[in-house]
Amino acid sequence: MAREWDQQRLQRYIDEGVEESLTLDYKAGDALLKKNGRAKEIAKDVSAMANSAGGVIIYGIREHEAFELKHRPAAFSAVDRRECSKETLEQIISSNIQPRISGIIISPVSLSSAPTHVAYVVSIPQSDTVHQVSSTNRYYKRFNFESVPMEDYEIRDVLNRAAHPKVEPRVGQMEVEQTEGGWIWSIPIFAKNEAMAVAKDTAMTVEFLDMTDDHQLTAEKFVIKTQPQPSQHDMYISSFAEAIHRGLNKWFGTFRVTTREPQSLQMRIQVFSDGMRAKWWLAQLNFGPTSATVQVLDDGYLY
């Protein structure tokens, strides 16, 4: 049974600084004002979620403006029910996206700041087809906290979700242990199948592009792959022989790395699975004193 949304739950997102991600987006209340051209932006953001991995858009929470806190929630920025009701939001979504997205749930959350103040939590399922913004005939996806236009091959990928697996890497919750020698970070690596088709014989490789001996890198389950040509970086490989069904996260292994100050490290991940075009991702791990974030810098197909 799904957990209900209320002000206390939303406040916890703010207090804990839960960062935006591929599946979470914050929007200030004025995003739903009619004078701000709301229909096109709402359609773009909602369709991008459905075209990607699905997720949640929270209208009524604004982001921090400070660069170092960007993409983290700052405070409530309420929607006025008189400016945009739940029914109005439903109508905007259904009439500005083609084809219509099935399974969207809009949860109104009353806020204590005023009787007419509300936040809308829009829960969007991942779709098995691709959706476009009716007013522009453009397709969008989620990428690096934003809704951006899709390339032709990405549109075809979505249309093939029912026929081919689509396995993508995930970096799990990174935990840190402080020692005399620095901070030791655990970096768990998962893979998730976003498609209807079952993924089989899946393998993943990982390279850390700016790793030094000082980082004292160790790996669990990943092993160093023998490469035909000399390389500046060790390539680690892990495989998963069992089937990966849609929506399931499977653990491929965990890396441990030591840092002595806040810094960023780049990693290149490649994923191979039977019936799927091999794909690569370039990601950046940003390590702070007590927490770490992941940012996708680029992605593409190997062939």
C-alpha positions as CSV (number, residue, x, y, z in Angstrom):
1,M,0.0,0.0,0.0
2,A,1.4,3.4,-1.1
3,R,2.4,5.8,1.6
4,E,0.4,9.0,1.7
5,W,1.9,12.5,1.2
6,D,1.4,15.1,4.0
7,Q,3.2,18.3,5.1
8,Q,5.3,16.4,7.6
9,R,6.7,14.1,4.9
10,L,7.5,17.1,2.7
11,Q,9.1,19.0,5.5
12,R,11.4,16.0,6.1
13,Y,12.6,16.3,2.5
14,I,13.5,19.9,3.2
15,D,15.1,19.3,6.6
16,E,17.2,16.4,5.2
17,G,18.1,18.3,2.1
18,V,17.0,15.5,-0.3
19,E,18.6,16.4,-3.6
20,E,16.9,16.4,-6.9
21,S,17.6,13.4,-9.1
22,L,16.6,11.6,-12.3
23,T,13.3,10.7,-10.5
24,L,12.7,13.8,-8.2
25,D,12.1,17.4,-9.2
26,Y,11.2,20.4,-7.1
27,K,9.1,23.3,-8.5
28,A,8.2,26.6,-6.7
29,G,4.5,27.4,-6.5
30,D,4.7,30.1,-9.1
31,A,5.5,27.5,-11.7
32,L,1.7,26.9,-11.8
33,L,0.7,30.5,-12.3
34,K,-1.1,31.0,-15.6
35,K,0.9,34.2,-16.4
36,N,4.1,32.2,-16.4
37,G,3.2,30.1,-19.4
38,R,2.6,27.1,-17.2
39,A,1.1,24.6,-19.7
40,K,4.2,24.1,-21.9
41,E,6.6,23.8,-18.9
42,I,4.3,21.4,-17.0
43,A,3.9,19.2,-20.1
44,K,7.6,19.3,-20.8
45,D,8.5,18.2,-17.2
46,V,5.8,15.6,-16.8
47,S,6.5,14.0,-20.2
48,A,10.2,14.0,-19.5
49,M,9.7,11.9,-16.4
50,A,7.5,9.4,-18.2
51,N,9.9,9.1,-21.1
52,S,12.8,8.5,-18.6
53,A,12.5,6.4,-15.4
54,G,9.2,7.9,-14.0
55,G,9.4,9.8,-10.8
56,V,7.9,12.6,-8.7
57,I,7.5,16.3,-9.3
58,I,6.7,18.4,-6.2
59,Y,5.1,21.7,-7.0
60,G,5.3,23.9,-3.9
61,I,8.9,23.6,-2.8
62,R,11.6,25.9,-4.1
63,E,15.3,25.1,-4.5
64,H,18.2,26.8,-2.9
65,E,19.7,29.6,-4.9
66,A,23.2,29.2,-3.5
67,F,25.5,27.3,-6.0
68,E,26.8,24.9,-3.4
69,L,23.2,23.9,-2.4
70,K,21.7,23.9,-5.9
71,H,19.1,21.2,-6.5
72,R,18.4,20.9,-2.8
73,P,15.1,22.0,-1.3
74,A,15.1,25.3,0.6
75,A,11.6,25.9,1.8
76,F,7.9,25.7,0.9
77,S,6.8,28.0,-1.9
78,A,3.1,27.3,-1.8
79,V,0.6,27.0,-4.7
80,D,-2.6,28.9,-4.2
81,R,-5.6,26.6,-4.9
82,R,-7.4,29.6,-6.4
83,E,-4.7,30.0,-9.0
84,C,-4.4,26.3,-9.8
85,S,-6.7,23.6,-8.5
86,K,-5.9,19.8,-8.7
87,E,-8.5,19.6,-11.5
88,T,-6.8,22.4,-13.5
89,L,-3.4,20.7,-13.2
90,E,-4.9,17.3,-14.3
91,Q,-6.5,19.1,-17.3
92,I,-3.2,20.8,-18.3
93,I,-1.3,17.5,-18.2
94,S,-3.9,15.5,-20.1
95,S,-4.5,18.1,-22.8
96,N,-0.9,19.1,-23.5
97,I,0.8,15.7,-23.8
98,Q,0.3,13.2,-26.6
99,P,-0.4,10.3,-26.2
100,R,-1.9,10.7,-22.7
101,I,0.1,9.2,-19.8
102,S,-1.7,6.5,-17.9
103,G,-1.4,6.1,-14.2
104,I,-0.4,9.7,-13.1
105,I,-1.4,10.4,-9.5
106,I,-1.7,14.0,-8.2
107,S,-1.7,14.2,-4.4
108,P,-2.7,17.6,-2.9
109,V,-1.0,18.4,0.4
110,S,-2.6,21.2,2.4
111,L,0.0,23.6,3.9
112,S,-0.4,25.3,7.3
113,S,0.7,28.7,5.9
114,A,-2.8,29.6,4.7
115,P,-6.1,27.9,4.1
116,T,-5.7,28.1,0.3
117,H,-2.0,27.0,0.3
118,V,-1.2,23.6,-1.1
119,A,1.6,21.6,-2.6
120,Y,0.9,19.1,-5.4
121,V,2.9,15.9,-5.5
122,V,2.7,14.5,-9.1
123,S,3.7,10.8,-9.2
124,I,4.5,9.8,-12.8
125,P,5.0,6.1,-13.9
126,Q,7.6,5.2,-16.5
127,S,5.9,4.7,-19.8
128,D,6.3,2.0,-22.4
129,T,5.8,4.5,-25.2
130,V,7.2,8.0,-25.9
131,H,5.2,11.2,-25.2
132,Q,5.5,14.6,-26.8
133,V,4.5,18.1,-25.8
134,S,1.5,18.9,-28.0
135,S,2.3,22.6,-28.6
136,T,5.8,22.0,-29.9
137,N,5.8,18.3,-31.0
138,R,9.0,17.8,-29.1
139,Y,10.1,14.9,-26.9
140,Y,11.9,15.4,-23.6
141,K,13.9,13.3,-21.1
142,R,15.3,13.9,-17.7
143,F,19.1,14.6,-17.7
144,N,21.1,16.2,-14.9
145,F,18.2,17.6,-13.0
146,E,16.6,19.1,-16.1
147,S,14.1,18.3,-18.9
148,V,16.1,18.3,-22.2
149,P,15.1,17.4,-25.8
150,M,15.6,13.8,-26.8
151,E,17.8,12.6,-29.6
152,D,16.3,10.4,-32.3
153,Y,18.0,7.2,-31.0
154,E,16.6,7.9,-27.5
155,I,13.1,8.1,-28.9
156,R,13.6,4.8,-30.6
157,D,15.0,3.3,-27.4
158,V,11.8,4.2,-25.5
159,L,9.6,2.7,-28.2
160,N,11.6,-0.5,-28.0
161,R,11.2,-0.8,-24.2
162,A,8.7,-3.7,-24.7
163,A,11.0,-5.6,-27.1
164,H,14.5,-5.1,-25.7
165,P,16.0,-4.8,-22.2
166,K,17.3,-1.4,-21.1
167,V,19.8,-1.9,-18.3
168,E,21.2,1.2,-16.7
169,P,23.8,1.6,-13.8
170,R,22.8,3.1,-10.5
171,V,25.1,4.3,-7.7
172,G,23.6,3.4,-4.4
173,Q,23.7,5.3,-1.1
174,M,27.4,6.2,-0.5
175,E,28.4,5.8,3.2
176,V,31.5,7.2,4.7
177,E,33.8,6.2,7.6
178,Q,36.2,8.8,9.0
179,T,39.6,7.5,10.0
180,E,43.0,9.0,10.8
181,G,44.0,8.5,7.2
182,G,41.0,10.3,5.7
183,W,37.4,9.4,4.7
184,I,36.8,5.9,3.4
185,W,33.8,6.0,1.1
186,S,31.7,2.9,0.1
187,I,30.3,3.2,-3.4
188,P,27.8,0.4,-4.2
189,I,27.0,-0.1,-7.9
190,F,23.7,-1.5,-9.0
191,A,22.0,-2.1,-12.4
192,K,18.3,-1.6,-13.1
193,N,16.3,-2.9,-16.0
194,E,13.9,-0.1,-17.2
195,A,12.3,-2.2,-20.0
196,M,9.5,-4.7,-20.1
197,A,11.9,-7.3,-21.7
198,V,13.9,-9.4,-19.3
199,A,17.7,-8.7,-19.2
200,K,19.9,-11.8,-19.3
201,D,23.7,-12.3,-19.1
202,T,24.4,-8.7,-18.0
203,A,27.9,-7.4,-17.4
204,M,29.3,-4.0,-16.3
205,T,32.7,-2.4,-16.5
206,V,33.9,0.5,-14.4
207,E,36.9,2.8,-14.8
208,F,38.0,5.6,-12.4
209,L,39.6,8.1,-14.7
210,D,41.4,10.3,-12.2
211,M,42.2,7.8,-9.5
212,T,45.7,7.8,-7.8
213,D,47.5,5.5,-5.4
214,D,46.5,7.9,-2.6
215,H,42.9,6.9,-3.0
216,Q,43.6,3.3,-2.0
217,L,40.9,1.9,-4.2
218,T,39.6,-1.6,-3.4
219,A,36.7,-3.5,-5.0
220,E,34.2,-6.1,-3.8
221,K,32.8,-8.5,-6.5
222,F,34.4,-6.4,-9.3
223,V,37.7,-7.8,-10.6
224,I,40.3,-6.2,-12.8
225,K,39.7,-7.0,-16.4
226,T,42.6,-7.9,-18.7
227,Q,42.8,-5.4,-21.5
228,P,44.4,-6.1,-25.0
229,Q,46.0,-2.7,-25.1
230,P,47.8,-0.9,-22.2
231,S,45.6,1.6,-20.4
232,Q,46.1,4.4,-17.9
233,H,43.3,3.1,-15.8
234,D,42.4,-0.3,-14.5
235,M,39.1,-1.6,-15.8
236,Y,36.9,-3.5,-13.3
237,I,34.3,-5.9,-14.5
238,S,31.3,-7.7,-12.8
239,S,28.6,-9.9,-14.2
240,F,25.2,-11.0,-13.3
241,A,24.1,-14.3,-14.8
242,E,20.5,-14.3,-13.5
243,A,17.6,-12.6,-15.2
244,I,16.9,-9.0,-14.3
245,H,13.2,-8.2,-14.6
246,R,11.7,-4.7,-15.1
247,G,12.1,-2.3,-12.2
248,L,14.5,-4.5,-10.3
249,N,17.9,-3.3,-8.9
250,K,20.7,-5.8,-8.8
251,W,23.9,-5.3,-6.9
252,F,27.0,-5.7,-9.0
253,G,29.6,-4.8,-6.4
254,T,31.0,-2.1,-4.2
255,F,34.1,0.1,-4.4
256,R,35.9,1.7,-1.5
257,V,38.0,4.8,-1.9
258,T,39.8,7.1,0.5
259,T,39.7,10.9,0.2
260,R,41.5,13.4,2.4
261,E,39.5,16.5,1.4
262,P,36.3,17.3,-0.5
263,Q,36.9,16.4,-4.1
264,S,35.4,14.9,-7.3
265,L,36.2,11.8,-9.1
266,Q,35.0,10.7,-12.6
267,M,34.0,7.2,-13.5
268,R,33.2,5.6,-16.8
269,I,30.6,2.8,-16.7
270,Q,29.8,0.4,-19.6
271,V,26.8,-2.0,-19.5
272,F,26.4,-5.1,-21.7
273,S,23.3,-7.3,-21.8
274,D,21.9,-9.9,-24.2
275,G,19.6,-8.2,-26.8
276,M,20.6,-4.6,-25.8
277,R,23.0,-2.2,-27.5
278,A,26.0,-1.7,-25.3
279,K,26.1,1.7,-23.7
280,W,28.5,3.9,-21.7
281,W,28.0,6.6,-19.1
282,L,30.4,9.2,-17.8
283,A,29.6,10.2,-14.2
284,Q,31.2,12.4,-11.5
285,L,31.2,11.5,-7.8
286,N,31.3,14.6,-5.7
287,F,32.6,13.9,-2.2
288,G,31.9,16.4,0.7
289,P,32.8,16.1,4.4
290,T,29.8,14.0,5.3
291,S,27.8,13.2,2.1
292,A,28.3,12.6,-1.6
293,T,26.4,13.1,-4.8
294,V,26.4,11.6,-8.3
295,Q,26.2,13.7,-11.5
296,V,25.8,12.2,-15.0
297,L,28.1,14.1,-17.4
298,D,27.5,12.3,-20.7
299,D,26.3,9.0,-22.2
300,G,26.2,7.2,-25.5
301,Y,26.3,3.9,-27.3
302,L,29.6,1.9,-27.8
303,Y,28.5,0.9,-31.4
